[in-house]
Amino acid sequence: MLRKHTGDASAARMAVDPELPAEVRSALRNASKDLLHAADQPAPQLPASPWWEAVAPVSLGGICAGVLWLLHRLVASRIDNEHPPSEVVPDLDKAYTVVSNGLLGFAVVVGGVGLVAAMWRVLSATAMDAGMREVHQAHGRYILPEELDVRAARLLARAQRAITAVLRSRVQAEDLIDHSRNRLQLPAQEWEIAQELRDYTQRAKRFHQQADGDSENPSLLELRQAGRSALDQSLAGITRRIEALEGYAAEVAAADRRYAEWRAEWRQVRELSDSGGELLELVARTARDDLAVAELENLTGTAATVTEALTQALDAAKDAAGKALPSPPGAA
């Protein structure tokens, strides 16, 4: 029975077509899950025009500003219609004027706040809409772990771990192995493997749907056996490819360890070399000049040995790369 992956795909991540622009790949990796649809599902719906986001704040601000303006006019008309000026409260007219002007100013402020809020929501929606359009246009050029069955998801996770280990290695950062080739070809390898695993999952699903039943017809049983064999061979081929990547990652890890040891040993050699004069004097006092010369020659030989060991580790990593990565086009 084919089991569709529903968990964390053994830490498998979404695979993205490396030929997509960098900003689109970034938008895909940062997109929420509800915006990412499998290739056999419809593309995510695009939102309505971002200008609709302005309706609520403009309406609310307009209503509040309108009410305040009406109150302002009501107070202003009270002042205009009162003849002669109030004798009961001498400052009543002045108070009405202050209230009227305050209401008018408050109405302007409320209206302005509504417009600012509307523009902020429009700009935010526009930026979000741009990101959603990038995700929409990239539909079918990414593969979700949920599109794979359990075995395929685990294999993708293994490939991704190996690729990540190489790209994050110290020897890769220091360009001691083929930095540019790894940056170009390893993401392409991940994408090709993910596509093959998705195709395998889809073929396996169709096979199991067609093979359901208890028929004992020899011809049908033979066809089922042939189908299972073809699926197993397909998965075995993908597995060998991933194992080559894992072998490359293991050699790079060994080169990383040797590089760290080399740096520590080289630092010690340099420190000893810097104090070579003192060492020579010390040795000469105790075992004559020829012993001092031999000791200094030993330091030089140690440096050469360390360098040679690092070179061998890097060569092993490069040999593994030759097995895991295809040769560049046009290479002899």
One Martini backbone bead per residue (centre of mass of N, CA, C, O) as a GRO file, in nm:
protein
  332
    1MET     BB    1   0.095   0.037   0.025
    2LEU     BB    2   0.066   0.364  -0.038
    3ARG     BB    3   0.234   0.628   0.136
    4LYS     BB    4   0.161   0.936   0.224
    5HIS     BB    5   0.297   1.221   0.307
    6THR     BB    6   0.222   1.407   0.640
    7GLY     BB    7   0.465   1.515   0.768
    8ASP     BB    8   0.815   1.612   0.774
    9ALA     BB    9   0.975   1.438   0.566
   10SER     BB   10   1.233   1.394   0.723
   11ALA     BB   11   1.312   1.709   0.676
   12ALA     BB   12   1.196   1.795   0.427
   13ARG     BB   13   1.203   2.023   0.162
   14MET     BB   14   1.141   2.245  -0.050
   15ALA     BB   15   1.166   2.240  -0.398
   16VAL     BB   16   1.348   2.454  -0.629
   17ASP     BB   17   1.387   2.612  -0.911
   18PRO     BB   18   1.700   2.749  -0.998
   19GLU     BB   19   1.588   2.933  -1.251
   20LEU     BB   20   1.475   3.111  -1.068
   21PRO     BB   21   1.464   3.387  -0.928
   22ALA     BB   22   1.574   3.483  -0.626
   23GLU     BB   23   1.313   3.637  -0.533
   24VAL     BB   24   1.122   3.397  -0.587
   25ARG     BB   25   1.252   3.188  -0.404
   26SER     BB   26   1.215   3.357  -0.148
   27ALA     BB   27   0.905   3.380  -0.162
   28LEU     BB   28   0.850   3.077  -0.141
   29ARG     BB   29   0.998   3.024   0.137
   30ASN     BB   30   0.806   3.263   0.282
   31ALA     BB   31   0.553   3.133   0.231
   32SER     BB   32   0.261   3.028   0.298
   33LYS     BB   33   0.103   2.725   0.281
   34ASP     BB   34  -0.171   2.833   0.144
   35LEU     BB   35   0.007   2.929  -0.128
   36LEU     BB   36   0.096   2.624  -0.164
   37HIS     BB   37   0.070   2.421  -0.451
   38ALA     BB   38   0.041   2.163  -0.614
   39ALA     BB   39   0.078   2.078  -0.944
   40ASP     BB   40  -0.220   1.919  -0.941
   41GLN     BB   41  -0.315   2.200  -0.857
   42PRO     BB   42  -0.437   2.486  -0.831
   43ALA     BB   43  -0.368   2.791  -0.829
   44PRO     BB   44  -0.353   3.049  -0.647
   45GLN     BB   45  -0.538   3.302  -0.551
   46LEU     BB   46  -0.587   3.617  -0.630
   47PRO     BB   47  -0.626   3.914  -0.520
   48ALA     BB   48  -0.768   4.185  -0.498
   49SER     BB   49  -0.758   4.495  -0.520
   50PRO     BB   50  -0.582   4.706  -0.307
   51TRP     BB   51  -0.799   4.941  -0.303
   52TRP     BB   52  -1.003   4.796  -0.112
   53GLU     BB   53  -0.841   4.867   0.153
   54ALA     BB   54  -0.954   5.178   0.156
   55VAL     BB   55  -1.254   5.171   0.230
   56ALA     BB   56  -1.272   5.155   0.539
   57PRO     BB   57  -1.099   5.406   0.633
   58VAL     BB   58  -1.245   5.614   0.456
   59SER     BB   59  -1.530   5.571   0.563
   60LEU     BB   60  -1.478   5.618   0.863
   61GLY     BB   61  -1.341   5.895   0.837
   62GLY     BB   62  -1.576   6.034   0.684
   63ILE     BB   63  -1.796   5.999   0.896
   64CYS     BB   64  -1.656   6.139   1.132
   65ALA     BB   65  -1.599   6.406   0.986
   66GLY     BB   66  -1.898   6.467   0.918
   67VAL     BB   67  -2.007   6.485   1.206
   68LEU     BB   68  -1.816   6.713   1.299
   69TRP     BB   69  -1.905   6.918   1.084
   70LEU     BB   70  -2.202   6.934   1.172
   71LEU     BB   71  -2.143   7.036   1.454
   72HIS     BB   72  -2.000   7.289   1.362
   73ARG     BB   73  -2.246   7.410   1.211
   74LEU     BB   74  -2.436   7.417   1.452
   75VAL     BB   75  -2.267   7.612   1.624
   76ALA     BB   76  -2.234   7.837   1.413
   77SER     BB   77  -2.542   7.895   1.385
   78ARG     BB   78  -2.582   7.984   1.677
   79ILE     BB   79  -2.404   8.233   1.655
   80ASP     BB   80  -2.550   8.373   1.407
   81ASN     BB   81  -2.856   8.370   1.554
   82GLU     BB   82  -2.748   8.545   1.798
   83HIS     BB   83  -2.973   8.815   1.885
   84PRO     BB   84  -2.821   8.932   2.087
   85PRO     BB   85  -2.587   8.889   2.277
   86SER     BB   86  -2.530   8.732   2.548
   87GLU     BB   87  -2.616   8.829   2.892
   88VAL     BB   88  -2.576   8.588   3.084
   89VAL     BB   89  -2.309   8.493   2.909
   90PRO     BB   90  -2.055   8.676   2.791
   91ASP     BB   91  -1.867   8.406   2.687
   92LEU     BB   92  -2.044   8.228   2.491
   93ASP     BB   93  -1.951   8.306   2.210
   94LYS     BB   94  -1.658   8.222   2.251
   95ALA     BB   95  -1.718   7.926   2.315
   96TYR     BB   96  -1.853   7.855   2.049
   97THR     BB   97  -1.607   7.920   1.874
   98VAL     BB   98  -1.413   7.714   1.996
   99VAL     BB   99  -1.585   7.463   1.941
  100SER     BB  100  -1.612   7.497   1.636
  101ASN     BB  101  -1.307   7.494   1.569
  102GLY     BB  102  -1.247   7.222   1.703
  103LEU     BB  103  -1.432   7.049   1.526
  104LEU     BB  104  -1.296   7.120   1.259
  105GLY     BB  105  -1.011   7.020   1.331
  106PHE     BB  106  -1.094   6.729   1.403
  107ALA     BB  107  -1.207   6.659   1.126
  108VAL     BB  108  -0.940   6.690   0.975
  109VAL     BB  109  -0.779   6.480   1.135
  110VAL     BB  110  -0.961   6.234   1.085
  111GLY     BB  111  -0.942   6.245   0.777
  112GLY     BB  112  -0.633   6.216   0.763
  113VAL     BB  113  -0.609   5.944   0.910
  114GLY     BB  114  -0.779   5.787   0.705
  115LEU     BB  115  -0.589   5.834   0.462
  116VAL     BB  116  -0.332   5.714   0.581
  117ALA     BB  117  -0.449   5.433   0.638
  118ALA     BB  118  -0.523   5.375   0.346
  119MET     BB  119  -0.237   5.394   0.223
  120TRP     BB  120  -0.105   5.179   0.398
  121ARG     BB  121  -0.290   4.944   0.305
  122VAL     BB  122  -0.225   4.964   0.006
  123LEU     BB  123   0.082   4.921   0.023
  124SER     BB  124   0.072   4.649   0.169
  125ALA     BB  125  -0.105   4.505  -0.044
  126THR     BB  126   0.088   4.546  -0.280
  127ALA     BB  127   0.327   4.387  -0.167
  128MET     BB  128   0.169   4.123  -0.123
  129ASP     BB  129   0.073   4.093  -0.416
  130ALA     BB  130   0.352   4.059  -0.541
  131GLY     BB  131   0.423   3.797  -0.389
  132MET     BB  132   0.174   3.633  -0.491
  133ARG     BB  133   0.242   3.651  -0.792
  134GLU     BB  134   0.505   3.495  -0.776
  135VAL     BB  135   0.378   3.236  -0.667
  136HIS     BB  136   0.175   3.196  -0.897
  137GLN     BB  137   0.391   3.186  -1.137
  138ALA     BB  138   0.550   2.931  -0.982
  139HIS     BB  139   0.365   2.722  -1.050
  140GLY     BB  140   0.532   2.402  -1.077
  141ARG     BB  141   0.839   2.510  -0.954
  142TYR     BB  142   0.762   2.324  -0.709
  143ILE     BB  143   0.823   2.090  -0.429
  144LEU     BB  144   0.647   1.918  -0.204
  145PRO     BB  145   0.662   1.685   0.041
  146GLU     BB  146   0.349   1.606   0.005
  147GLU     BB  147   0.404   1.480  -0.296
  148LEU     BB  148   0.532   1.249  -0.134
  149ASP     BB  149   0.627   0.971  -0.028
  150VAL     BB  150   0.798   0.841   0.224
  151ARG     BB  151   1.050   0.743   0.070
  152ALA     BB  152   1.091   0.997  -0.104
  153ALA     BB  153   1.118   1.200   0.130
  154ARG     BB  154   1.371   1.072   0.254
  155LEU     BB  155   1.553   1.105   0.007
  156LEU     BB  156   1.536   1.411  -0.012
  157ALA     BB  157   1.655   1.466   0.266
  158ARG     BB  158   1.930   1.341   0.207
  159ALA     BB  159   2.010   1.524  -0.025
  160GLN     BB  160   1.984   1.794   0.131
  161ARG     BB  161   2.195   1.735   0.347
  162ALA     BB  162   2.435   1.697   0.159
  163ILE     BB  163   2.424   1.973   0.018
  164THR     BB  164   2.442   2.149   0.271
  165ALA     BB  165   2.715   2.044   0.372
  166VAL     BB  166   2.879   2.149   0.132
  167LEU     BB  167   2.787   2.458   0.124
  168ARG     BB  168   2.879   2.486   0.452
  169SER     BB  169   3.162   2.448   0.419
  170ARG     BB  170   3.486   2.552   0.458
  171VAL     BB  171   3.610   2.468   0.181
  172GLN     BB  172   3.392   2.621   0.024
  173ALA     BB  173   3.440   2.907   0.143
  174GLU     BB  174   3.763   2.888   0.062
  175ASP     BB  175   3.792   2.755  -0.226
  176LEU     BB  176   3.917   2.439  -0.219
  177ILE     BB  177   3.688   2.383  -0.396
  178ASP     BB  178   3.432   2.384  -0.634
  179HIS     BB  179   3.245   2.644  -0.582
  180SER     BB  180   3.086   2.714  -0.845
  181ARG     BB  181   2.987   2.431  -0.915
  182ASN     BB  182   2.825   2.383  -0.659
  183ARG     BB  183   2.633   2.630  -0.679
  184LEU     BB  184   2.511   2.526  -0.954
  185GLN     BB  185   2.466   2.196  -0.933
  186LEU     BB  186   2.331   2.122  -0.662
  187PRO     BB  187   2.049   2.251  -0.704
  188ALA     BB  188   1.997   2.089  -0.963
  189GLN     BB  189   2.006   1.814  -0.828
  190GLU     BB  190   1.771   1.855  -0.635
  191TRP     BB  191   1.554   1.908  -0.853
  192GLU     BB  192   1.583   1.642  -1.010
  193ILE     BB  193   1.525   1.454  -0.774
  194ALA     BB  194   1.244   1.565  -0.705
  195GLN     BB  195   1.117   1.499  -0.978
  196GLU     BB  196   1.168   1.193  -0.971
  197LEU     BB  197   1.010   1.145  -0.705
  198ARG     BB  198   0.738   1.246  -0.805
  199ASP     BB  199   0.711   1.051  -1.040
  200TYR     BB  200   0.725   0.799  -0.872
  201THR     BB  201   0.478   0.854  -0.694
  202GLN     BB  202   0.270   0.867  -0.925
  203ARG     BB  203   0.323   0.585  -1.042
  204ALA     BB  204   0.271   0.428  -0.780
  205LYS     BB  205  -0.019   0.516  -0.742
  206ARG     BB  206  -0.132   0.404  -1.007
  207PHE     BB  207  -0.047   0.114  -0.965
  208HIS     BB  208  -0.207   0.058  -0.699
  209GLN     BB  209  -0.483   0.121  -0.820
  210GLN     BB  210  -0.467  -0.102  -1.050
  211ALA     BB  211  -0.374  -0.352  -0.847
  212ASP     BB  212  -0.630  -0.375  -0.721
  213GLY     BB  213  -0.698  -0.698  -0.616
  214ASP     BB  214  -0.771  -1.074  -0.657
  215SER     BB  215  -0.641  -1.163  -0.903
  216GLU     BB  216  -0.519  -1.486  -1.065
  217ASN     BB  217  -0.413  -1.393  -1.320
  218PRO     BB  218  -0.117  -1.451  -1.470
  219SER     BB  219  -0.091  -1.195  -1.642
  220LEU     BB  220  -0.146  -0.990  -1.415
  221LEU     BB  221   0.077  -1.084  -1.225
  222GLU     BB  222   0.307  -1.023  -1.423
  223LEU     BB  223   0.250  -0.720  -1.453
  224ARG     BB  224   0.283  -0.649  -1.157
  225GLN     BB  225   0.574  -0.743  -1.129
  226ALA     BB  226   0.687  -0.552  -1.345
  227GLY     BB  227   0.598  -0.291  -1.206
  228ARG     BB  228   0.755  -0.327  -0.944
  229SER     BB  229   1.033  -0.350  -1.074
  230ALA     BB  230   1.036  -0.069  -1.206
  231LEU     BB  231   1.007   0.091  -0.944
  232ASP     BB  232   1.256  -0.020  -0.800
  233GLN     BB  233   1.463   0.072  -1.013
  234SER     BB  234   1.402   0.371  -0.998
  235LEU     BB  235   1.470   0.404  -0.694
  236ALA     BB  236   1.759   0.292  -0.712
  237GLY     BB  237   1.874   0.512  -0.897
  238ILE     BB  238   1.822   0.747  -0.704
  239THR     BB  239   1.982   0.633  -0.467
  240ARG     BB  240   2.260   0.632  -0.603
  241ARG     BB  241   2.272   0.936  -0.640
  242ILE     BB  242   2.255   1.005  -0.338
  243GLU     BB  243   2.503   0.843  -0.246
  244ALA     BB  244   2.703   1.018  -0.404
  245LEU     BB  245   2.644   1.273  -0.243
  246GLU     BB  246   2.717   1.154   0.034
  247GLY     BB  247   3.009   1.093  -0.041
  248TYR     BB  248   3.087   1.383  -0.094
  249ALA     BB  249   3.013   1.493   0.188
  250ALA     BB  250   3.215   1.311   0.341
  251GLU     BB  251   3.473   1.424   0.207
  252VAL     BB  252   3.426   1.716   0.291
  253ALA     BB  253   3.426   1.661   0.595
  254ALA     BB  254   3.716   1.553   0.598
  255ALA     BB  255   3.842   1.813   0.487
  256ASP     BB  256   3.748   1.990   0.717
  257ARG     BB  257   3.901   1.846   0.942
  258ARG     BB  258   4.181   1.874   0.811
  259TYR     BB  259   4.177   2.181   0.799
  260ALA     BB  260   4.162   2.229   1.102
  261GLU     BB  261   4.422   2.078   1.166
  262TRP     BB  262   4.606   2.238   0.981
  263ARG     BB  263   4.573   2.511   1.121
  264ALA     BB  264   4.678   2.421   1.396
  265GLU     BB  265   4.952   2.308   1.300
  266TRP     BB  266   5.051   2.559   1.149
  267ARG     BB  267   5.052   2.742   1.394
  268GLN     BB  268   5.266   2.582   1.547
  269VAL     BB  269   5.487   2.600   1.334
  270ARG     BB  270   5.506   2.908   1.332
  271GLU     BB  271   5.579   2.941   1.629
  272LEU     BB  272   5.837   2.772   1.610
  273SER     BB  273   5.969   2.937   1.384
  274ASP     BB  274   5.974   3.211   1.535
  275SER     BB  275   6.150   3.044   1.771
  276GLY     BB  276   6.412   2.928   1.631
  277GLY     BB  277   6.646   3.076   1.771
  278GLU     BB  278   6.596   2.970   2.056
  279LEU     BB  279   6.601   2.672   1.982
  280LEU     BB  280   6.887   2.665   1.869
  281GLU     BB  281   7.030   2.753   2.127
  282LEU     BB  282   6.929   2.527   2.308
  283VAL     BB  283   7.030   2.284   2.142
  284ALA     BB  284   7.330   2.369   2.117
  285ARG     BB  285   7.392   2.350   2.424
  286THR     BB  286   7.317   2.023   2.438
  287ALA     BB  287   7.375   1.903   2.104
  288ARG     BB  288   7.480   2.081   1.914
  289ASP     BB  289   7.450   2.194   1.590
  290ASP     BB  290   7.337   1.939   1.437
  291LEU     BB  291   7.080   1.908   1.612
  292ALA     BB  292   6.952   2.180   1.541
  293VAL     BB  293   6.927   2.136   1.239
  294ALA     BB  294   6.747   1.884   1.258
  295GLU     BB  295   6.511   2.023   1.403
  296LEU     BB  296   6.445   2.234   1.181
  297GLU     BB  297   6.396   2.026   0.958
  298ASN     BB  298   6.155   1.895   1.101
  299LEU     BB  299   5.968   2.140   1.085
  300THR     BB  300   5.960   2.154   0.779
  301GLY     BB  301   5.847   1.866   0.739
  302THR     BB  302   5.584   1.910   0.893
  303ALA     BB  303   5.462   2.121   0.705
  304ALA     BB  304   5.462   1.940   0.453
  305THR     BB  305   5.283   1.715   0.570
  306VAL     BB  306   5.033   1.882   0.626
  307THR     BB  307   4.989   1.984   0.337
  308GLU     BB  308   4.964   1.702   0.207
  309ALA     BB  309   4.716   1.606   0.367
  310LEU     BB  310   4.525   1.825   0.269
  311THR     BB  311   4.551   1.766  -0.031
  312GLN     BB  312   4.436   1.479  -0.016
  313ALA     BB  313   4.157   1.557   0.095
  314LEU     BB  314   4.078   1.742  -0.143
  315ASP     BB  315   4.109   1.531  -0.366
  316ALA     BB  316   3.890   1.341  -0.258
  317ALA     BB  317   3.658   1.545  -0.286
  318LYS     BB  318   3.690   1.587  -0.595
  319ASP     BB  319   3.640   1.294  -0.676
  320ALA     BB  320   3.352   1.285  -0.558
  321ALA     BB  321   3.241   1.508  -0.740
  322GLY     BB  322   3.279   1.353  -1.010
  323LYS     BB  323   3.054   1.139  -0.926
  324ALA     BB  324   2.808   1.339  -0.840
  325LEU     BB  325   2.886   1.529  -1.080
  326PRO     BB  326   2.859   1.661  -1.368
  327SER     BB  327   3.000   1.757  -1.638
  328PRO     BB  328   3.068   2.014  -1.805
  329PRO     BB  329   3.002   2.155  -2.081
  330GLY     BB  330   3.270   2.073  -2.303
  331ALA     BB  331   3.419   1.869  -2.164
  332ALA     BB  332   3.676   1.629  -2.200
   0.00000   0.00000   0.00000
